[in-house]
Amino acid sequence: MRRTKKITYLFFALGAFQTANAQKISMYFPEFAGKTYDFVLFQGQNTPVQKGTIPPDGRFVLEVPKEYAPYQGMSRWLITNSAEGGGLDMVIDKKDFSVDCLVKKPSNNDIVYKGNTQNKMLDSLYTTQTKILDKFSVMSQAMRVYPKTDKNYGIYKEEYDKQVSSYDDFRECLLNLNTYASKVLVISNFTTGVGVSSLKVDEAKKAKDVGVFITNDMDWQALYTSGHWGTIIGSWVDIESMMPVDENLFLQNFKKIGDKLKSPIMYTSFVDRVTHSLTAQGKDDLIEKIAPAVLASQKITEYKGDLSVYKNTVPGSQAPDLMITDSNGSIKTLKSSEFADQGYENTMLVFYQWGCGHCESVLNSILDKYSVIEKKKIKIIAISGDTDMEIFKNSSGKFKWKDSYCDLKGTSGPNFKNYSVSGTPTIFLLDKKGVILTRKADAGFVLNK
């Protein structure tokens, strides 16, 4: 009951989840005259926004920019100068349509779409699904609370089985409808934990089924315009990372999805989101694994932000020089080809930030085995992401190596950017000439050799 009320509000306050064909959307909202609004389209992580004010007669037109037409996807129209908020999430289905609302506090039934059936279809599908899930939830709880000997247990079990069967039928229908409304509900179900599985499967199987669906059956164009692009890709990376470690399978699935993305813009956005998630999880080994496929695709024209890792710091490339700030604030350049001086054969670059539990654990393990590292002729250079000089001095004062640097710019400093480090700890092993051998999120690959 509570969930139904919440979603009913969402369909007005955030939208009607649905959308219509679009190039021009004729709006008639006389009770909202004078309100300012944002009109948002979804293009992966990019959300182009148009702003406007509803005129005195309540009639105005929302336009899809020519570069996106004919647009099929979600849009969001939001009131921006009202304490109550409000607005619509609408499906746009490649053609013009109109939306009328004549009341101040509308329900779904007060929103009238003309020339667009997708929004009402999405509302209907969502309502049907919610009824099944609510009944299933109630029966599941009843079966947990009451013993099998209870006189009503058989009734609960019968209704439980009925809802499982109803949902299986609904799920099959949903997956076979092939409309944007059905596709966006499937996508939304991933974000709410509903997934694509039968109601009786356990959470591990449910997660696995989601991963398989995203890899093999996802409509990537629909996802790109759904408003859930980054969330779903992040979930896919999480699921793949949860599975037993198989780097070759991850690469295989990554390439399978990449091959489906013919648009360089979509491919670039996909790789950017995958890389962002892998970096946040410290999965540098998987970034290293997919790097050859990314570079070979020739679909990415500019490697910036998280993508810079594929140009700047992949194994086999020359490590960027370090920008060292001294106590006077002067900056000097330390060339990567000169890192391993004074008889050293390799360099271990350690990017860290004090207060990060994993960073401190890694640094302590390096300190414990410092003599072993020295015997291997590996020079250590530590780059701090701290922004407080006292914290840096106190932490680096414990180190047994002399090369520790901090520019007090945190993880947005030039060294973090040049090495494409967005998560700590990140550790690089370089050869004597400053060529990157590997990049990891811990030091085990050096300490345990």
Secondary structure, DSSP 8 states (H G I E B T S, - for coil): -HHHHHHHHHHHHT--S-EE-BSEEEEE-GGGTT-EEEEEE-BTTB--EEEEE--TTSEEEEE--GGG-SBEEEEEEEE-S-TT--EEEEEEESS-EEEE--SSS--GGG-EEES--HHHHHHHHHHHHHHHHHHHHHHHHHHHHS-TTSTTHHHHHHHHHHHHHHHHHHHHHHHHH-SHHHHHHHHHHHHHT--SS-TTS-HHHHHHHHHHHHHHT--HHHHHTTT-HHHHHHHHHHHHHHSS--HHHHHHHHHHHHHH--SHHHHHHHHHHHHHHHHHTT-HHHHHHHHHHHHHH---S---GGGGHHHHSSTTSB---EEEE-TTS-EEEE-GGGSS-TT-SEEEEEEE-TT-HHHHHHHHHHHHTHHHHHHTTEEEEEEE--S-HHHHHHHHTT-SSS-EEE-S-GGGSHHHHHTT--SS-EEEEE-TTSBEEEEESSSHHHHT-
